[in-house]
Amino acid sequence: MLRIHFTAQDFARTRFAPRPAPLPELHAALATAVAPRGGPLFAPWRGRVLRALPAAAGPLADLVPAGRPPSFLDVLGDTLADGFQQIRATRPGLVRAELERVHAAGPAPRWLRGLHAGHETAWRIVQRAQQAAYETVLAPVWPVVQDLHREEFTRYALAVAEHGLAAALTGLAPGSRLHEGVWEWPGAAPARDVRLDGRGLVLLPTFHHPAGPLLQDAPGRPAVLTYPAGPGIPPAAQRPAVSAAASAAVLGRTRLDALRLLAEPHTTTSLARALHVSNATASAHAAALRSAGLATTTRTGRSVTHRRTALGTLVAGGGPP
């Protein structure tokens, strides 16, 4: 069980990450790729990822042996470059201590010694490895991750506004509870107690790690709790392009046509006209696509505008019909 101990100051400093962070999401995806998580739906995705990873990403396996990442790797940067700068600024003593911790079962590869010694060649190896892995694993679906993060951010904000922070926190993890300032996550392994001691907590959803939570607890920084949001996107979004016949079989021909038309914004009336259906039918199709996360609807006065999401683009498999 994971127990996170809050003070009154920590509750005041608990916040939701406003944007997804590329490096934590990348590391969550790689952890899922090398471990049997997520059940059979993740198996094809896992195989594709491991086959596609270039040799340049190999050094990450030395950094994270047996799925035990050093704490200095997971930082909240809006871009890869920003994240790497934060990693590079880690104190040499902490780099050494963390590498010794994760390699406690055996000697670390020699090149890793250059990291805590400050050798630029060793740090460039890490940066190239992260870039190569990102381009292969995350870049193709990063727009989907951004869309899903915005939806999760909105859901959390509404939960706090309507029910309060305690309900919003426990809503992130079914079965968890907040009691006398301690947030308990049953089943989290390994068992540990984390005391925030006024540093606060940052909540970061991940869409590539169905088992959680992951907690980054680096000294002198706010703790970062990465939690699994929904079933994850690899089975749905990182598969090969869906054929038109397969999409039509699932959505129906008219609804697939609607999804493709929504590559550009449409009002209900213009969508109905393009599909040669009534406004009521076009509205029903848009509502169904919105419920599936494939489209969004924006209201301006009496007018509504529909447009497909990044996930909708992946499912549509192209432009307008």
The 8 nearest C-alpha neighbors of each residue, nearest first, counted from 0:
[[1, 190, 185, 187, 186, 184, 188, 2],
 [0, 2, 184, 191, 190, 187, 183, 192],
 [3, 1, 183, 192, 182, 193, 181, 4],
 [2, 4, 193, 182, 181, 194, 192, 5],
 [5, 3, 181, 194, 180, 193, 195, 2],
 [6, 4, 180, 9, 195, 181, 10, 3],
 [5, 7, 9, 8, 197, 196, 10, 180],
 [8, 6, 10, 9, 11, 5, 197, 180],
 [9, 7, 11, 6, 197, 10, 12, 199],
 [8, 10, 199, 197, 12, 6, 11, 5],
 [9, 11, 13, 7, 12, 8, 5, 6],
 [10, 12, 8, 9, 13, 7, 199, 14],
 [13, 11, 199, 9, 10, 14, 8, 200],
 [14, 12, 200, 199, 10, 11, 201, 9],
 [15, 13, 201, 12, 202, 200, 16, 199],
 [14, 16, 202, 201, 17, 203, 152, 13],
 [15, 17, 203, 18, 202, 201, 14, 19],
 [18, 16, 15, 152, 19, 149, 148, 203],
 [19, 17, 16, 20, 148, 77, 145, 149],
 [18, 20, 148, 145, 21, 16, 17, 77],
 [19, 21, 77, 75, 76, 22, 23, 24],
 [22, 20, 24, 23, 25, 79, 78, 19],
 [21, 23, 25, 24, 20, 26, 73, 79],
 [24, 22, 26, 73, 25, 21, 20, 27],
 [25, 23, 27, 21, 22, 26, 205, 28],
 [26, 24, 22, 28, 23, 27, 21, 29],
 [25, 27, 29, 23, 28, 24, 30, 22],
 [28, 26, 24, 30, 25, 208, 29, 207],
 [29, 27, 207, 25, 31, 26, 30, 32],
 [28, 30, 32, 26, 31, 27, 25, 33],
 [31, 29, 27, 28, 32, 33, 26, 34],
 [32, 30, 28, 34, 29, 33, 208, 36],
 [33, 31, 45, 29, 30, 34, 28, 48],
 [32, 34, 30, 31, 29, 35, 45, 49],
 [35, 33, 31, 36, 32, 30, 66, 29],
 [36, 34, 37, 33, 31, 38, 32, 42],
 [37, 35, 34, 38, 31, 210, 209, 41],
 [36, 38, 41, 209, 39, 40, 35, 210],
 [37, 39, 40, 36, 41, 42, 35, 209],
 [38, 40, 42, 41, 37, 43, 36, 35],
 [41, 39, 38, 42, 234, 37, 43, 44],
 [40, 42, 44, 39, 37, 234, 43, 45],
 [41, 43, 45, 39, 44, 40, 46, 38],
 [44, 42, 46, 45, 41, 47, 40, 234],
 [45, 43, 47, 41, 46, 42, 233, 48],
 [46, 44, 32, 42, 48, 43, 47, 41],
 [45, 47, 43, 49, 44, 48, 50, 42],
 [46, 48, 44, 50, 45, 49, 51, 43],
 [49, 47, 51, 45, 50, 46, 52, 44],
 [48, 50, 46, 52, 51, 47, 45, 32],
 [51, 49, 47, 48, 52, 46, 53, 45],
 [50, 52, 48, 49, 47, 53, 135, 136],
 [51, 53, 49, 50, 48, 135, 132, 56],
 [54, 52, 55, 56, 51, 131, 57, 132],
 [53, 55, 57, 56, 52, 58, 128, 131],
 [54, 56, 128, 53, 57, 131, 127, 58],
 [57, 55, 128, 54, 132, 131, 58, 53],
 [56, 58, 54, 59, 55, 60, 128, 53],
 [59, 57, 61, 60, 56, 128, 62, 125],
 [60, 58, 62, 61, 57, 56, 63, 128],
 [59, 61, 63, 58, 62, 57, 64, 56],
 [62, 60, 58, 59, 63, 64, 108, 107],
 [61, 63, 59, 60, 64, 58, 68, 69],
 [62, 64, 68, 60, 67, 61, 66, 59],
 [65, 63, 66, 61, 67, 60, 62, 101],
 [66, 64, 67, 63, 101, 60, 68, 33],
 [65, 67, 64, 63, 68, 30, 34, 33],
 [66, 68, 63, 65, 64, 101, 69, 62],
 [69, 67, 63, 66, 70, 62, 101, 72],
 [70, 68, 97, 71, 72, 98, 101, 67],
 [69, 71, 72, 217, 215, 68, 73, 97],
 [70, 72, 69, 73, 86, 89, 94, 217],
 [73, 71, 70, 69, 86, 74, 68, 22],
 [74, 72, 23, 71, 70, 22, 215, 75],
 [75, 73, 82, 76, 72, 23, 85, 22],
 [76, 74, 20, 82, 77, 73, 23, 22],
 [75, 77, 82, 81, 78, 20, 74, 79],
 [76, 78, 20, 81, 75, 21, 79, 82],
 [79, 77, 81, 80, 76, 82, 21, 20],
 [78, 80, 82, 81, 83, 21, 22, 76],
 [79, 81, 83, 78, 82, 84, 76, 77],
 [82, 80, 76, 78, 84, 83, 79, 77],
 [83, 81, 76, 79, 85, 80, 84, 74],
 [82, 84, 86, 80, 85, 81, 87, 79],
 [85, 83, 87, 81, 86, 82, 88, 80],
 [84, 86, 88, 82, 83, 87, 81, 74],
 [85, 87, 83, 88, 84, 89, 71, 72],
 [86, 88, 84, 85, 89, 83, 122, 90],
 [87, 89, 85, 86, 84, 90, 83, 91],
 [90, 88, 86, 87, 91, 71, 94, 93],
 [89, 91, 93, 92, 88, 94, 115, 87],
 [92, 90, 115, 94, 93, 95, 89, 116],
 [93, 91, 95, 90, 94, 96, 115, 89],
 [92, 94, 96, 90, 95, 91, 97, 89],
 [95, 93, 91, 97, 92, 115, 96, 98],
 [94, 96, 92, 98, 93, 115, 97, 99],
 [97, 95, 93, 99, 98, 94, 92, 100],
 [98, 96, 100, 69, 94, 99, 95, 93],
 [97, 99, 95, 101, 100, 96, 102, 94],
 [98, 100, 96, 102, 97, 101, 103, 95],
 [101, 99, 97, 103, 98, 102, 96, 69],
 [100, 102, 98, 103, 99, 67, 97, 69],
 [103, 101, 99, 104, 100, 105, 107, 98],
 [102, 104, 100, 105, 101, 99, 106, 98],
 [105, 103, 102, 106, 101, 100, 107, 99],
 [104, 106, 102, 103, 107, 101, 99, 108],
 [107, 105, 102, 108, 104, 103, 109, 99],
 [106, 108, 102, 109, 105, 111, 61, 98],
 [109, 107, 110, 111, 106, 61, 112, 62],
 [108, 110, 111, 112, 107, 113, 106, 61],
 [109, 111, 112, 108, 113, 121, 114, 107],
 [112, 110, 113, 109, 114, 108, 107, 121],
 [113, 111, 114, 110, 109, 115, 116, 108],
 [112, 114, 116, 118, 111, 121, 115, 110],
 [115, 113, 117, 116, 112, 111, 121, 118],
 [114, 116, 91, 117, 95, 94, 113, 112],
 [115, 117, 113, 114, 118, 112, 91, 95],
 [118, 116, 114, 115, 113, 119, 91, 122],
 [117, 119, 113, 120, 121, 116, 114, 122],
 [118, 120, 122, 121, 123, 117, 114, 113],
 [119, 121, 123, 118, 122, 124, 113, 114],
 [122, 120, 124, 113, 123, 119, 118, 114],
 [121, 123, 119, 125, 124, 120, 114, 126],
 [124, 122, 126, 120, 125, 121, 119, 127],
 [123, 125, 121, 127, 122, 126, 128, 120],
 [126, 124, 128, 122, 123, 127, 129, 121],
 [125, 127, 123, 129, 128, 124, 130, 122],
 [128, 126, 130, 124, 129, 125, 131, 123],
 [129, 127, 56, 125, 131, 55, 126, 130],
 [128, 130, 132, 126, 127, 131, 133, 125],
 [131, 129, 127, 133, 128, 132, 126, 134],
 [130, 132, 128, 134, 133, 129, 56, 127],
 [133, 131, 129, 135, 56, 130, 134, 136],
 [132, 134, 137, 130, 136, 135, 131, 138],
 [135, 133, 138, 131, 132, 136, 137, 130],
 [134, 136, 132, 133, 137, 52, 131, 138],
 [135, 137, 133, 132, 134, 138, 48, 139],
 [138, 136, 133, 140, 139, 141, 134, 135],
 [137, 139, 134, 141, 140, 133, 136, 135],
 [140, 138, 137, 141, 136, 135, 134, 237],
 [141, 139, 143, 138, 142, 137, 144, 236],
 [140, 142, 144, 138, 143, 137, 139, 145],
 [143, 141, 145, 144, 140, 309, 146, 139],
 [144, 142, 146, 309, 140, 141, 145, 310],
 [143, 145, 141, 147, 142, 146, 148, 140],
 [146, 144, 142, 148, 143, 147, 141, 149],
 [147, 145, 143, 149, 148, 144, 142, 150],
 [146, 148, 150, 144, 149, 145, 143, 151],
 [147, 149, 151, 145, 150, 146, 152, 144],
 [150, 148, 152, 146, 147, 151, 153, 145],
 [149, 151, 147, 153, 148, 152, 154, 146],
 [150, 152, 148, 154, 153, 149, 155, 147],
 [153, 151, 149, 155, 150, 154, 148, 156],
 [154, 152, 156, 150, 151, 155, 157, 149],
 [153, 155, 151, 157, 152, 156, 158, 150],
 [154, 156, 158, 152, 153, 157, 151, 159],
 [157, 155, 153, 159, 158, 154, 152, 160],
 [156, 158, 160, 154, 155, 159, 161, 153],
 [159, 157, 155, 161, 167, 156, 160, 162],
 [160, 158, 163, 164, 156, 167, 162, 157],
 [161, 159, 157, 158, 163, 162, 156, 164],
 [160, 162, 158, 159, 157, 163, 156, 167],
 [161, 163, 159, 158, 166, 160, 167, 164],
 [164, 162, 159, 165, 166, 160, 161, 167],
 [163, 165, 167, 159, 166, 168, 162, 158],
 [166, 164, 168, 167, 163, 169, 177, 162],
 [165, 167, 169, 168, 164, 163, 162, 170],
 [166, 168, 164, 170, 158, 159, 165, 169],
 [169, 167, 165, 170, 171, 166, 164, 172],
 [168, 170, 166, 171, 172, 175, 176, 167],
 [171, 169, 167, 168, 172, 166, 173, 175],
 [172, 170, 169, 168, 173, 167, 226, 228],
 [173, 171, 170, 169, 175, 174, 168, 184],
 [174, 172, 175, 170, 171, 169, 176, 184],
 [175, 173, 172, 176, 185, 184, 169, 170],
 [174, 176, 184, 183, 169, 172, 173, 185],
 [177, 175, 183, 169, 182, 178, 174, 184],
 [176, 178, 182, 181, 183, 180, 165, 179],
 [179, 177, 181, 180, 176, 182, 183, 165],
 [180, 178, 181, 177, 182, 5, 4, 6],
 [179, 181, 5, 178, 4, 177, 182, 6],
 [182, 180, 4, 178, 3, 177, 179, 5],
 [181, 183, 177, 3, 2, 176, 178, 4],
 [182, 184, 2, 176, 175, 1, 181, 185],
 [183, 185, 175, 1, 0, 187, 186, 2],
 [186, 184, 0, 187, 183, 175, 1, 174],
 [185, 187, 0, 188, 184, 1, 190, 189],
 [188, 186, 0, 1, 185, 184, 189, 190],
 [189, 187, 190, 186, 0, 1, 191, 211],
 [188, 190, 187, 191, 0, 1, 186, 192],
 [191, 189, 0, 188, 1, 187, 192, 2],
 [190, 192, 1, 189, 2, 193, 0, 188],
 [191, 193, 2, 3, 1, 194, 190, 4],
 [194, 192, 3, 4, 2, 195, 191, 1],
 [195, 193, 4, 196, 3, 192, 5, 2],
 [194, 196, 198, 197, 5, 199, 4, 193],
 [197, 195, 194, 198, 6, 9, 5, 199],
 [196, 198, 9, 8, 199, 195, 6, 5],
 [199, 197, 221, 195, 196, 9, 220, 200],
 [200, 198, 9, 12, 13, 221, 197, 195],
 [199, 201, 13, 222, 221, 223, 14, 202],
 [202, 200, 223, 14, 15, 13, 224, 16],
 [203, 201, 15, 224, 16, 223, 14, 225],
 [202, 204, 225, 16, 224, 201, 226, 15],
 [205, 203, 226, 225, 228, 227, 202, 206],
 [204, 206, 227, 207, 228, 226, 24, 208],
 [205, 207, 231, 228, 232, 208, 227, 204],
 [208, 206, 28, 231, 205, 27, 209, 232],
 [207, 209, 27, 210, 31, 227, 206, 205],
 [208, 210, 227, 37, 231, 230, 207, 211],
 [211, 209, 208, 227, 212, 36, 37, 226],
 [212, 210, 213, 226, 227, 209, 187, 208],
 [211, 213, 226, 225, 214, 210, 227, 224],
 [214, 212, 225, 211, 224, 226, 215, 223],
 [215, 213, 224, 223, 225, 216, 212, 222],
 [214, 216, 223, 222, 217, 70, 224, 213],
 [217, 215, 222, 214, 218, 223, 70, 221],
 [216, 218, 220, 215, 70, 219, 222, 71],
 [219, 217, 220, 216, 221, 222, 93, 70],
 [218, 220, 217, 221, 198, 216, 222, 195],
 [221, 219, 218, 217, 222, 198, 216, 199],
 [222, 220, 198, 199, 200, 223, 201, 219],
 [221, 223, 216, 200, 215, 220, 201, 199],
 [224, 222, 201, 215, 200, 214, 202, 225],
 [223, 225, 214, 202, 213, 203, 201, 226],
 [226, 224, 203, 213, 204, 212, 214, 202],
 [225, 227, 212, 204, 211, 205, 224, 228],
 [228, 226, 205, 209, 208, 204, 211, 206],
 [229, 227, 204, 206, 205, 226, 230, 231],
 [228, 230, 231, 227, 206, 209, 232, 205],
 [229, 231, 209, 228, 232, 206, 227, 37],
 [232, 230, 206, 207, 229, 233, 209, 228],
 [231, 233, 235, 236, 234, 206, 207, 230],
 [234, 232, 237, 236, 235, 44, 231, 207],
 [235, 233, 232, 41, 40, 236, 237, 44],
 [236, 234, 232, 233, 237, 238, 231, 314],
 [235, 237, 233, 232, 238, 234, 313, 310],
 [238, 236, 233, 235, 234, 239, 44, 140],
 [237, 239, 236, 235, 240, 234, 44, 233],
 [240, 238, 241, 237, 236, 242, 313, 44],
 [241, 239, 316, 242, 238, 313, 314, 237],
 [242, 240, 316, 239, 314, 245, 246, 243],
 [243, 241, 245, 244, 246, 240, 316, 247],
 [242, 244, 246, 245, 247, 241, 316, 315],
 [243, 245, 247, 242, 246, 248, 241, 249],
 [246, 244, 248, 242, 247, 243, 241, 249],
 [247, 245, 243, 249, 248, 244, 250, 242],
 [246, 248, 251, 252, 244, 250, 249, 245],
 [247, 249, 245, 246, 251, 250, 244, 252],
 [248, 250, 246, 247, 251, 245, 244, 252],
 [251, 249, 247, 254, 255, 248, 246, 252],
 [250, 252, 247, 254, 248, 253, 249, 255],
 [251, 253, 247, 255, 254, 256, 250, 248],
 [254, 252, 256, 255, 251, 257, 274, 250],
 [253, 255, 257, 256, 251, 252, 250, 284],
 [256, 254, 258, 252, 257, 253, 250, 247],
 [257, 255, 253, 259, 254, 258, 320, 260],
 [258, 256, 254, 260, 255, 259, 253, 261],
 [259, 257, 255, 261, 256, 260, 254, 315],
 [258, 260, 319, 256, 261, 257, 318, 262],
 [259, 261, 319, 257, 262, 258, 256, 263],
 [262, 260, 306, 263, 258, 307, 259, 264],
 [261, 263, 260, 259, 307, 318, 306, 319],
 [262, 264, 261, 306, 260, 265, 307, 305],
 [265, 263, 306, 305, 261, 304, 262, 266],
 [266, 264, 305, 304, 270, 269, 267, 261],
 [265, 267, 304, 269, 268, 303, 270, 305],
 [266, 268, 270, 269, 282, 271, 278, 281],
 [267, 269, 271, 266, 270, 278, 272, 281],
 [270, 268, 272, 266, 271, 267, 265, 273],
 [269, 271, 267, 273, 272, 268, 265, 266],
 [272, 270, 281, 276, 268, 274, 278, 269],
 [271, 273, 269, 275, 270, 274, 268, 276],
 [274, 272, 270, 271, 275, 269, 276, 260],
 [273, 275, 271, 276, 272, 270, 257, 253],
 [276, 274, 272, 273, 271, 277, 270, 281],
 [277, 275, 271, 274, 280, 281, 272, 278],
 [278, 276, 280, 279, 271, 281, 275, 272],
 [277, 279, 281, 271, 280, 268, 282, 267],
 [280, 278, 282, 277, 281, 283, 276, 271],
 [279, 281, 283, 277, 282, 278, 276, 284],
 [280, 282, 271, 278, 284, 283, 279, 267],
 [281, 283, 279, 285, 280, 284, 267, 278],
 [284, 282, 280, 286, 281, 285, 279, 287],
 [283, 285, 281, 287, 286, 282, 254, 288],
 [286, 284, 282, 288, 283, 287, 289, 281],
 [287, 285, 289, 283, 284, 288, 282, 290],
 [286, 288, 290, 284, 289, 285, 283, 291],
 [289, 287, 293, 285, 291, 294, 290, 286],
 [288, 290, 294, 286, 292, 291, 287, 295],
 [291, 289, 287, 288, 292, 286, 293, 294],
 [290, 292, 288, 289, 293, 287, 294, 286],
 [293, 291, 289, 290, 294, 288, 308, 310],
 [292, 294, 311, 288, 308, 291, 289, 307],
 [307, 295, 293, 289, 308, 288, 306, 292],
 [294, 296, 306, 289, 305, 307, 308, 297],
 [295, 297, 305, 304, 303, 306, 298, 294],
 [296, 298, 304, 303, 305, 299, 295, 302],
 [297, 299, 303, 302, 300, 304, 296, 301],
 [300, 298, 302, 301, 303, 297, 304, 296],
 [299, 301, 302, 298, 303, 297, 304, 266],
 [302, 300, 299, 303, 298, 304, 297, 266],
 [301, 303, 299, 300, 298, 304, 266, 267],
 [304, 302, 298, 297, 266, 299, 296, 305],
 [305, 303, 266, 297, 265, 296, 264, 298],
 [306, 304, 296, 265, 264, 295, 266, 297],
 [307, 305, 261, 264, 294, 295, 263, 262],
 [294, 306, 308, 261, 311, 293, 262, 295],
 [307, 309, 311, 294, 293, 310, 312, 295],
 [310, 308, 312, 143, 311, 142, 313, 307],
 [309, 311, 313, 308, 312, 143, 293, 314],
 [312, 310, 293, 308, 314, 309, 307, 313],
 [311, 313, 315, 309, 310, 314, 316, 308],
 [314, 312, 310, 316, 311, 315, 309, 236],
 [313, 315, 311, 316, 312, 241, 310, 246],
 [316, 314, 312, 313, 317, 259, 311, 258],
 [317, 315, 313, 314, 312, 240, 241, 242],
 [318, 316, 315, 312, 319, 259, 313, 314],
 [319, 317, 259, 262, 320, 316, 260, 315],
 [318, 320, 259, 260, 262, 317, 256, 261],
 [319, 256, 259, 318, 260, 317, 255, 257]]
